[in-house]
Amino acid sequence: MAQLRRLFQPGNIGGMELKNRLVMAPMATWSHDADGFVQPRTLGYYQARACGGVGLIICQSAVVLPEARAPGRLAVWDDKFIPGLASVASAIHAGGGKGAIQITHHGTILTQHKKSVKGPPEIDVVGASPAPWVFNNEAPREASQKDIDHLVNGLSEAARRVRDAGFDAVEIGGAHGYLVAQFLSARTNRRNDAYGGTPERRARFACEVVSAIKARAGRNFPVIFRMSADEFIAGGITIEEARIHAALVTEAGADALHVSAGCVDTAHLTNPCYLYPDALFADLSWAIKQVVKAPVMAVGKILEPSLAERLLEEGKADFIAMGRALLADPDLPRKAEQGKPEDINRCIYCNNCWDLQWRDSFKQRGLSCTVNPSVLRETDFDPRPAAAPKRVLVLGGGI
């Protein structure tokens, strides 16, 4: 514990105090019904990770408007979803953690989903500009001022529902090429009005969303802004622009910045596999930290508690977000705090948890993990010693 004193030191995001500096990053679970309602197995999944000792859990992204529905996503576009969301918040609190939900709008990416989402209202694919999406060459319609007002209202109302459900904070999905990021990036924002052109004008939509959430959910309700500090693609967001965006959204009221990278087109970097170095975005979080007073979260292939401690020690970040590492072992924080890192069931960064979600069998079963068979079966998974033990030969290992 003496070696990990920074990692297990309390910290604050706005008025929310966290017991340590470990955050669970949002990951799609595909554990909700077709309409986006919470299912019972979702509760066990999040409670297990809260019991494992992580300070804050950011639940998977939730869609904010009915015409922006996407398959497999949590829904927060109507008050009817609040009871289910409240059960998730209660499960996290029962495990001793704090909880948040990421709210998002897919924007152009809805061109992929519009045919698979059934029922009224029809999916309305709106984006910052009619820039075609690389995977199907389909373009959204450009958002009018009326659309922008509607989108800002939808995101702020969603945040209000997150608050009413008992969560401790909300995260704005402003990264990875989704709608807010589409406004931020010159590659997808080709407007010449007040919402396009310079990095400052491209940040206007994001700032309006932050301000509206603060007005609707309350000044004291913490808002985390997740951003891509570099999209790693020609014409996309650069770290120089991201530093401008970071300063503006925190000035608008964001209480913390969750610094990721990449976009849908460069998702191999957003979800780095075993081939990539550890903590590959840490220098980006450090660069953002230099221009803001709000706390900064580092994310991206951070597994070892000792590495997380070093990033904090070096001032690269104020909080460390882990996704797949906590999928592989929900008890990672507790084991690290108890000085038992050798007991951690380590993620091998095979990316099956992410890659397999495009298969129908995965969508039926939900999120899974190569090294942790209990995922989404936490409440009924009860391994016991075999009645008749056998000798077992394991041929090969790893990926």
C-alpha positions, 0 to 999 in steps of 0.5 A: 500500500505504501507503494500505491499511496497516490492510487488509493488516495481520495480525490474529488471531481467537483463536489463528488469525493471518490475513495481512490483514483481508479475509474472504470471506463464505459464499455458496451455490455449488450445486456439491455433489452431491445428498447434499452431497458436495464435487465437484471444481469446488468446489476450484478455486473456493475455491483461486482466491480463496485465491490472490487473497490473501484472508486467510480464506475462510468456505465456504458453510453446511453442514447439521449433521443428516441430518433437516435436509438442504437441497438444494444444501447442503454436508453435515457431518452424518457423518464420511463427508464429512470426506475431501471437506471436507479436500480443500477445506481443502487447496485453500485452504491451497495458495492461501495462505489460511485456511479455515472452514466455516459450520455451520447448521440451517434450522429453520422454513425446512425447510418449504420443502425437505422435499418436495424432499429425497428419501430417509430419514430424513424431514426434521424441521421443528423450530423455537424455536416453532410460528411459521408461516413467511411464505412458505408459512404452515407452522409447525414443531413446537416444540423440546423439551428433548430436541430442543435437546440433540440440536441442540446435539450435532449442531452441536458434532459438525459443528464437530468434523468441520470441525476434523478436516477441517483447517479453521482455524475454524468459523462458527456460522450465527446470522443471517438467520432460520435456527434459531439466529436463530429462538431469538434473535428474539422474532418466532419465539421465543414460548417461556416457558421458559428459552429464551424471553422476555427477550433473555438467555433467547433467547440461551441456545441460541446460548450452549449451542452455542458452549460445546458446540463449545468443549468438543467441538472444543477451546478453541483452535479458533476459533469465529466467530458470525454474527449479524443485528444488526437483522432490520428487521422488526416484532418481530424482533431489534433492535440493542439486543437484538443487543448483549446477544446479542453480549456473551453469546455472546462470554462463552460462548466465541465468538472473533469476531462476523460482523455481518450483518443481516436475515432470510429475510423481509427478504432484500432487505436481507441481500443489498443490490443496486445500489439500496442504499448501500455498507457499509449495516451498518457502523453495526451492526458499530460498535454491536456492537464497543462491547460486546465485546472479541472482533474484529468483522467488517463485511459488506454491500455493501463493494466498494472497498478504500478503503472497507474501509480507512476502516471499519477506520480509523474503528473500525467493525470489525476485519475486512472480509467481502466476498462478491459482490465476491470472486465478481466478482474473486477477485484483488481483494485482490492487486490492491488490495495492489499498488496497482492498484484500477483493475484490479479487475473490479467487482461491479455488485450485480445480484444474479443470483448470488443471485436465479437460484439458485431456477431449476432451470437455476441449480441444475444449473450452480451459482453464476454471476456476471454479470461473471465467467464463470469462476465454478466453471470456474476450472480449465478457463477459459482465455481467450486472444486471438482468432486473428482479432480483430474490432471489437465494438460493445457496446450498453448496459452494466451491469444 
